[in-house]
């Protein structure tokens, strides 16, 4: 019985070794288009700010290496960079003599994120030229945005008008990737995915109003980066 167990173990190790030798190895390079879903604001003031965010476009590039073992199970490691543009509508709520009053304006943020990732891949080949699968993984990302000008105009009589800048807008932390992917004609990979980025973006605000109050209305802010939903295309350079 002991000898039989050893034979089974040897056969398993041997099959695993040869499956590694026969692994499908590829380089990947591609582009993503997506929406950075983030309803927070890097601007923070002494009174409450209500923020609404619509479509926040993102475009990204990825390059990396992937390898499939036994045809259906794979790993990939890749690096990516994204350009992000966010536009947010802001309402600055205040208390007036006869009740609530408000000011409104828009803030815009443009920046870049860079990340490194490792994903586990599962794929089923329906035919030689079409496969469908899922993936999930983890990565680390750093993000920074350019300084953003602030101009919030009074809507109600007596409301404060805020002017200034949001600056030092940056953060980094772990990210989590999930999605589905297809492989068409051996070389064309299409993905629909979501990147969860729970790390915090830190920022500072320097704000003033028409009466000259400076650096008393703006506060440091910590806001989650949010979630990126995207569709992407990869060209697969097969190395076999």
Order of alpha helices (4+ residues) and beta strands (2+ residues): alpha-beta-beta-beta-beta-beta-beta-beta-beta-beta-beta
